[in-house]
């Protein structure tokens, strides 16, 4: 297998994970009513603004992740595994609860490292 084939395989796996992320996002939006979705969005926006303030390069890290072969695939695979374990450990939770958990965990980690 040549280097170009390996790179193409890696980018295809990254694209697969991007599509999988979109499917999960659309599925989550479709299952919620608009009022609760608006309230959840406000909470997540506040958390996102806080982490963007603490970690301003985060957006560029995500872009780079999808440009480097295999990186998004491994990152998203780990996140899906983490999400599955979260849902198994916490019955009755939904995607919003996991996202709040991840944001709060990342914010606490950044504050502890500072």
TORPAMAR-491413 format. One record per residue: residue number from 0; x, y, z of N, C-alpha, C in turn. Coordinates in pm, 1 decimal, padded with zeros to 6 digits. Example, Ala and Ser with C-alpha at 12.3 -4.5 7.8 and 13.67 -1.06 7.14 Angstrom:
2
+-----+----------+----------+----------+----------+----------+----------+----------+----------+----------+
: num :   n.east :  n.north :     n.up :  ca.east : ca.north :    ca.up :   c.east :  c.north :     c.up :
+-----+----------+----------+----------+----------+----------+----------+----------+----------+----------+
:   0 :  01319.0 : -00569.0 :  00780.0 :  01230.0 : -00450.0 :  00780.0 :  01320.0 : -00330.0 :  00780.0 :
:   1 :  01285.0 : -00225.0 :  00708.0 :  01367.0 : -00106.0 :  00714.0 :  01290.0 :  00003.0 :  00787.0 :
+-----+----------+----------+----------+----------+----------+----------+----------+----------+----------+
This chain:
114
+-----+----------+----------+----------+----------+----------+----------+----------+----------+----------+
: num :   n.east :  n.north :     n.up :  ca.east : ca.north :    ca.up :   c.east :  c.north :     c.up :
+-----+----------+----------+----------+----------+----------+----------+----------+----------+----------+
:   0 :  00084.9 : -00116.4 :  00000.0 :  00000.0 :  00000.0 :  00000.0 :  00090.4 :  00124.0 :  00000.0 :
:   1 :  00065.6 :  00214.5 : -00092.5 :  00149.0 :  00334.6 : -00103.8 :  00103.0 :  00440.6 : -00003.2 :
:   2 :  00187.1 :  00542.1 :  00013.9 :  00152.9 :  00649.7 :  00106.6 :  00027.1 :  00723.5 :  00063.6 :
:   3 :  00010.8 :  00743.4 : -00064.8 : -00109.1 :  00814.0 : -00112.3 : -00235.4 :  00733.0 : -00082.8 :
:   4 : -00229.7 :  00602.1 : -00096.0 : -00345.3 :  00518.4 : -00064.1 : -00377.1 :  00523.1 :  00085.1 :
:   5 : -00273.0 :  00526.7 :  00166.5 : -00293.4 :  00535.7 :  00311.5 : -00358.0 :  00669.3 :  00346.6 :
:   6 : -00310.3 :  00778.8 :  00286.4 : -00368.1 :  00910.5 :  00311.7 : -00513.3 :  00915.6 :  00266.8 :
:   7 : -00542.1 :  00861.5 :  00150.4 : -00679.4 :  00861.2 :  00099.5 : -00769.6 :  00779.6 :  00191.0 :
:   8 : -00723.1 :  00665.9 :  00237.1 : -00799.7 :  00585.4 :  00331.4 : -00826.7 :  00664.4 :  00459.5 :
:   9 : -00724.9 :  00733.1 :  00509.8 : -00742.0 :  00813.4 :  00630.8 : -00842.8 :  00925.2 :  00613.0 :
:  10 : -00837.1 :  00993.8 :  00499.4 : -00933.1 :  01102.2 :  00474.9 : -01073.7 :  01047.6 :  00453.6 :
:  11 : -01084.8 :  00930.8 :  00392.9 : -01217.1 :  00869.0 :  00377.8 : -01275.9 :  00832.8 :  00513.7 :
:  12 : -01192.1 :  00781.3 :  00603.8 : -01241.0 :  00750.8 :  00738.6 : -01278.8 :  00879.2 :  00813.4 :
:  13 : -01203.2 :  00987.4 :  00793.8 : -01240.0 :  01115.9 :  00853.0 : -01375.0 :  01163.3 :  00799.5 :
:  14 : -01394.7 :  01149.1 :  00668.2 : -01522.3 :  01189.4 :  00607.6 : -01636.9 :  01103.8 :  00661.4 :
:  15 : -01612.5 :  00975.9 :  00680.5 : -01713.9 :  00888.9 :  00738.6 : -01753.2 :  00936.8 :  00878.4 :
:  16 : -01655.9 :  00974.4 :  00958.5 : -01684.7 :  01022.8 :  01093.3 : -01756.5 :  01156.8 :  01090.0 :
:  17 : -01725.4 :  01241.4 :  00993.7 : -01796.3 :  01368.2 :  00979.5 : -01943.8 :  01343.4 :  00948.9 :
:  18 : -01970.5 :  01251.8 :  00857.4 : -02109.1 :  01217.3 :  00823.0 : -02179.2 :  01154.2 :  00943.7 :
:  19 : -02109.2 :  01068.7 :  01016.3 : -02167.1 :  01007.0 :  01135.7 : -02201.8 :  01113.2 :  01240.3 :
:  20 : -02115.6 :  01212.7 :  01257.7 : -02145.1 :  01323.5 :  01348.7 : -02270.5 :  01398.5 :  01305.8 :
:  21 : -02284.2 :  01422.4 :  01175.5 : -02403.5 :  01491.3 :  01125.6 : -02529.6 :  01408.7 :  01148.9 :
:  22 : -02521.8 :  01279.8 :  01126.4 : -02638.1 :  01192.7 :  01148.5 : -02679.4 :  01195.2 :  01295.3 :
:  23 : -02582.5 :  01188.9 :  01386.5 : -02612.4 :  01194.2 :  01529.1 : -02673.6 :  01328.8 :  01565.8 :
:  24 : -02618.5 :  01436.0 :  01511.5 : -02670.1 :  01569.8 :  01541.4 : -02812.8 :  01587.0 :  01490.5 :
:  25 : -02838.8 :  01546.4 :  01366.8 : -02974.1 :  01558.6 :  01312.7 : -03072.6 :  01469.4 :  01387.0 :
:  26 : -03028.7 :  01351.5 :  01425.8 : -03115.4 :  01262.7 :  01503.9 : -03150.0 :  01321.4 :  01639.2 :
:  27 : -03053.6 :  01386.1 :  01702.0 : -03077.5 :  01449.3 :  01831.6 : -03173.4 :  01566.5 :  01817.9 :
:  28 : -03154.7 :  01647.5 :  01715.5 : -03242.2 :  01763.6 :  01693.8 : -03383.1 :  01718.1 :  01660.8 :
:  29 : -03395.1 :  01613.4 :  01583.9 : -03526.6 :  01565.2 :  01541.3 : -03609.2 :  01510.3 :  01658.9 :
:  30 : -03543.0 :  01454.6 :  01759.8 : -03617.1 :  01392.2 :  01869.5 : -03660.1 :  01491.3 :  01977.3 :
:  31 : -03610.2 :  01615.6 :  01974.0 : -03644.5 :  01714.5 :  02076.3 : -03748.7 :  01812.2 :  02024.5 :
:  32 : -03827.9 :  01866.7 :  02118.7 : -03922.5 :  01970.8 :  02079.9 : -03848.6 :  02104.8 :  02075.6 :
:  33 : -03899.2 :  02200.4 :  01999.4 : -03827.4 :  02326.7 :  01979.9 : -03801.6 :  02406.7 :  02107.9 :
:  34 : -03893.2 :  02405.2 :  02202.2 : -03875.1 :  02483.2 :  02324.3 : -03760.3 :  02428.0 :  02409.2 :
:  35 : -03757.4 :  02296.9 :  02430.4 : -03648.5 :  02239.0 :  02508.3 : -03516.3 :  02250.0 :  02433.5 :
:  36 : -03522.5 :  02239.8 :  02301.8 : -03401.7 :  02254.3 :  02220.3 : -03344.1 :  02394.9 :  02234.9 :
:  37 : -03430.0 :  02494.9 :  02240.4 : -03383.9 :  02633.6 :  02257.8 : -03318.2 :  02652.3 :  02394.6 :
:  38 : -03378.9 :  02598.3 :  02498.8 : -03322.7 :  02609.5 :  02633.8 : -03187.7 :  02537.5 :  02642.6 :
:  39 : -03179.7 :  02419.6 :  02585.4 : -03054.4 :  02343.6 :  02586.1 : -02945.9 :  02416.3 :  02507.1 :
:  40 : -02984.3 :  02478.9 :  02397.3 : -02888.7 :  02553.0 :  02316.2 : -02830.3 :  02670.1 :  02393.8 :
:  41 : -02913.2 :  02737.3 :  02471.4 : -02864.7 :  02849.8 :  02552.2 : -02761.5 :  02803.2 :  02654.4 :
:  42 : -02789.8 :  02691.7 :  02720.8 : -02696.2 :  02638.1 :  02820.1 : -02565.5 :  02597.4 :  02753.7 :
:  43 : -02575.1 :  02527.9 :  02641.6 : -02455.0 :  02483.7 :  02571.0 : -02375.9 :  02601.3 :  02514.6 :
:  44 : -02445.2 :  02706.9 :  02472.8 : -02376.0 :  02825.5 :  02421.3 : -02293.3 :  02891.8 :  02531.3 :
:  45 : -02348.9 :  02899.8 :  02651.9 : -02274.4 :  02957.7 :  02764.1 : -02149.7 :  02874.0 :  02795.3 :
:  46 : -02165.1 :  02743.5 :  02797.7 : -02050.6 :  02655.8 :  02823.5 : -01947.2 :  02665.5 :  02711.7 :
:  47 : -01994.1 :  02670.3 :  02587.8 : -01902.4 :  02680.7 :  02474.1 : -01827.2 :  02812.8 :  02478.0 :
:  48 : -01896.1 :  02921.9 :  02510.9 : -01828.5 :  03051.4 :  02520.2 : -01721.8 :  03049.7 :  02628.8 :
:  49 : -01751.9 :  02982.9 :  02739.3 : -01654.1 :  02975.5 :  02847.5 : -01530.6 :  02895.4 :  02805.5 :
:  50 : -01551.8 :  02783.3 :  02739.4 : -01435.5 :  02703.7 :  02698.2 : -01360.2 :  02771.9 :  02584.2 :
:  51 : -01430.2 :  02845.3 :  02497.6 : -01360.8 :  02919.6 :  02392.2 : -01274.8 :  03030.8 :  02450.8 :
:  52 : -01320.5 :  03087.3 :  02560.5 : -01241.9 :  03190.6 :  02628.1 : -01116.7 :  03130.4 :  02692.2 :
:  53 : -01130.4 :  03011.2 :  02748.8 : -01017.8 :  02945.4 :  02813.3 : -00923.9 :  02878.3 :  02712.8 :
:  54 : -00977.5 :  02835.5 :  02601.1 : -00901.4 :  02758.2 :  02502.8 : -00933.7 :  02810.1 :  02362.2 :
:  55 : -00878.2 :  02927.0 :  02325.1 : -00918.0 :  02990.6 :  02199.0 : -00877.0 :  02915.0 :  02071.8 :
:  56 : -00778.1 :  02827.7 :  02078.5 : -00733.2 :  02755.5 :  01959.2 : -00817.8 :  02632.1 :  01929.5 :
:  57 : -00916.6 :  02604.1 :  02008.3 : -00995.9 :  02481.9 :  01996.7 : -01057.0 :  02464.8 :  01857.6 :
:  58 : -01108.3 :  02571.5 :  01800.5 : -01171.3 :  02564.1 :  01668.3 : -01070.0 :  02518.8 :  01564.1 :
:  59 : -00948.4 :  02572.1 :  01570.4 : -00845.1 :  02535.1 :  01473.7 : -00800.4 :  02390.7 :  01493.3 :
:  60 : -00801.4 :  02345.0 :  01617.0 : -00767.9 :  02204.6 :  01642.6 : -00866.0 :  02111.1 :  01573.0 :
:  61 : -00993.7 :  02147.3 :  01574.8 : -01094.7 :  02063.5 :  01509.4 : -01072.9 :  02063.6 :  01358.2 :
:  62 : -01045.2 :  02180.4 :  01301.2 : -01019.1 :  02186.9 :  01156.7 : -00899.0 :  02100.5 :  01119.0 :
:  63 : -00793.4 :  02112.8 :  01195.7 : -00672.1 :  02035.2 :  01167.4 : -00699.1 :  01886.1 :  01182.4 :
:  64 : -00782.2 :  01851.6 :  01280.1 : -00816.6 :  01711.7 :  01302.5 : -00878.6 :  01649.4 :  01177.9 :
:  65 : -00966.7 :  01722.2 :  01110.1 : -01031.0 :  01666.8 :  00991.1 : -00940.9 :  01670.9 :  00868.4 :
:  66 : -00835.7 :  01751.1 :  00870.8 : -00744.7 :  01756.7 :  00756.8 : -00635.7 :  01649.8 :  00762.6 :
:  67 : -00595.5 :  01610.2 :  00883.0 : -00492.4 :  01507.3 :  00897.1 : -00556.0 :  01369.2 :  00884.4 :
:  68 : -00497.5 :  01281.8 :  00804.6 : -00555.3 :  01148.6 :  00786.8 : -00565.1 :  01071.6 :  00918.7 :
:  69 : -00674.4 :  01003.5 :  00938.1 : -00703.4 :  00915.7 :  01051.1 : -00730.8 :  00988.9 :  01182.9 :
:  70 : -00694.5 :  01114.4 :  01196.3 : -00704.9 :  01182.5 :  01325.4 : -00849.1 :  01196.2 :  01370.6 :
:  71 : -00935.2 :  01245.4 :  01283.8 : -01076.3 :  01260.7 :  01320.3 : -01140.9 :  01124.3 :  01344.5 :
:  72 : -01098.2 :  01025.0 :  01269.3 : -01153.0 :  00890.5 :  01287.9 : -01125.7 :  00840.2 :  01429.1 :
:  73 : -00999.8 :  00853.2 :  01474.5 : -00966.6 :  00806.0 :  01608.5 : -01029.4 :  00893.5 :  01716.7 :
:  74 : -01029.8 :  01023.7 :  01694.2 : -01089.0 :  01115.4 :  01793.0 : -01239.0 :  01089.4 :  01808.2 :
:  75 : -01308.5 :  01077.8 :  01696.0 : -01452.1 :  01055.8 :  01700.5 : -01484.9 :  00915.9 :  01750.6 :
:  76 : -01405.3 :  00817.7 :  01715.2 : -01428.2 :  00681.6 :  01766.2 : -01416.5 :  00678.5 :  01917.9 :
:  77 : -01315.2 :  00746.9 :  01970.1 : -01300.4 :  00754.3 :  02115.9 : -01419.0 :  00826.5 :  02178.4 :
:  78 : -01464.1 :  00934.6 :  02115.2 : -01578.0 :  01010.4 :  02168.3 : -01705.8 :  00925.6 :  02166.0 :
:  79 : -01725.7 :  00847.4 :  02061.4 : -01842.7 :  00759.3 :  02055.2 : -01836.4 :  00651.1 :  02163.0 :
:  80 : -01717.7 :  00597.7 :  02185.7 : -01699.4 :  00499.6 :  02292.6 : -01729.0 :  00563.5 :  02428.5 :
:  81 : -01676.5 :  00683.3 :  02449.2 : -01700.4 :  00756.3 :  02574.2 : -01849.2 :  00785.8 :  02592.2 :
:  82 : -01916.3 :  00822.3 :  02484.1 : -02059.1 :  00850.8 :  02488.3 : -02138.4 :  00725.0 :  02523.8 :
:  83 : -02102.1 :  00614.1 :  02465.0 : -02169.7 :  00487.8 :  02494.5 : -02153.7 :  00449.7 :  02641.1 :
:  84 : -02033.8 :  00464.4 :  02693.0 : -02009.6 :  00433.8 :  02834.7 : -02087.4 :  00528.8 :  02926.5 :
:  85 : -02097.6 :  00655.3 :  02888.3 : -02173.6 :  00752.8 :  02966.3 : -02320.8 :  00714.0 :  02970.9 :
:  86 : -02376.5 :  00677.3 :  02856.1 : -02517.9 :  00640.4 :  02851.8 : -02545.5 :  00509.8 :  02926.7 :
:  87 : -02450.4 :  00416.9 :  02924.9 : -02468.4 :  00292.7 :  03000.0 : -02461.4 :  00317.1 :  03149.6 :
:  88 : -02374.6 :  00407.5 :  03191.7 : -02357.7 :  00435.6 :  03334.6 : -02469.4 :  00523.4 :  03390.1 :
:  89 : -02532.1 :  00603.3 :  03305.4 : -02635.4 :  00697.6 :  03349.4 : -02763.8 :  00672.6 :  03272.9 :
:  90 : -02850.8 :  00593.2 :  03329.4 : -02977.2 :  00562.0 :  03263.1 : -03064.4 :  00686.0 :  03252.4 :
:  91 : -03136.7 :  00697.1 :  03142.3 : -03230.6 :  00806.5 :  03123.1 : -03166.5 :  00937.1 :  03079.4 :
:  92 : -03038.3 :  00935.9 :  03047.4 : -02973.6 :  01058.3 :  03001.3 : -02988.4 :  01069.8 :  02850.2 :
:  93 : -02963.7 :  01190.1 :  02802.6 : -02970.1 :  01212.2 :  02658.4 : -02845.7 :  01287.4 :  02614.4 :
:  94 : -02838.6 :  01318.7 :  02488.0 : -02718.9 :  01379.7 :  02431.2 : -02684.4 :  01511.2 :  02500.8 :
:  95 : -02784.2 :  01589.4 :  02536.5 : -02760.0 :  01716.6 :  02605.5 : -02682.8 :  01693.5 :  02735.0 :
:  96 : -02719.8 :  01593.0 :  02810.7 : -02651.5 :  01563.8 :  02937.3 : -02504.9 :  01527.4 :  02913.0 :
:  97 : -02479.6 :  01450.8 :  02808.7 : -02342.1 :  01414.5 :  02776.6 : -02261.3 :  01537.1 :  02735.1 :
:  98 : -02320.8 :  01624.6 :  02655.3 : -02249.4 :  01743.0 :  02610.3 : -02217.5 :  01837.0 :  02726.6 :
:  99 : -02311.6 :  01853.8 :  02819.2 : -02285.4 :  01935.7 :  02937.9 : -02173.9 :  01872.7 :  03020.1 :
: 100 : -02178.8 :  01742.0 :  03035.6 : -02073.8 :  01670.9 :  03109.4 : -01937.0 :  01693.7 :  03045.9 :
: 101 : -01927.6 :  01680.3 :  02913.2 : -01799.1 :  01697.6 :  02844.3 : -01748.6 :  01841.0 :  02855.1 :
: 102 : -01837.2 :  01938.2 :  02833.4 : -01794.9 :  02078.3 :  02845.3 : -01746.1 :  02109.0 :  02986.0 :
: 103 : -01821.5 :  02066.6 :  03086.1 : -01781.5 :  02095.1 :  03224.2 : -01651.4 :  02024.6 :  03259.4 :
: 104 : -01633.7 :  01903.8 :  03210.6 : -01509.5 :  01830.4 :  03235.5 : -01391.2 :  01899.8 :  03168.4 :
: 105 : -01409.2 :  01944.2 :  03044.6 : -01301.9 :  02014.3 :  02973.6 : -01270.0 :  02148.0 :  03039.4 :
: 106 : -01370.7 :  02219.9 :  03084.8 : -01348.5 :  02348.4 :  03152.9 : -01272.3 :  02325.9 :  03283.0 :
: 107 : -01311.0 :  02225.4 :  03358.7 : -01241.0 :  02196.2 :  03484.9 : -01096.7 :  02156.3 :  03457.9 :
: 108 : -01072.1 :  02079.6 :  03353.7 : -00935.9 :  02038.4 :  03319.4 : -00848.9 :  02158.2 :  03281.6 :
: 109 : -00903.9 :  02249.9 :  03202.3 : -00827.7 :  02368.5 :  03161.7 : -00798.6 :  02456.6 :  03283.1 :
: 110 : -00897.7 :  02472.2 :  03369.8 : -00877.2 :  02555.7 :  03490.4 : -00776.2 :  02492.9 :  03585.5 :
: 111 : -00775.1 :  02361.7 :  03596.6 : -00679.2 :  02294.3 :  03685.5 : -00537.1 :  02300.1 :  03630.2 :
: 112 : -00524.2 :  02302.9 :  03497.1 : -00391.3 :  02309.5 :  03436.7 : -00334.0 :  02450.0 :  03435.6 :
: 113 : -00418.0 :  02550.6 :  03456.6 : -00370.5 :  02689.8 :  03453.2 : -00301.4 :  02730.7 :  03579.7 :
+-----+----------+----------+----------+----------+----------+----------+----------+----------+----------+
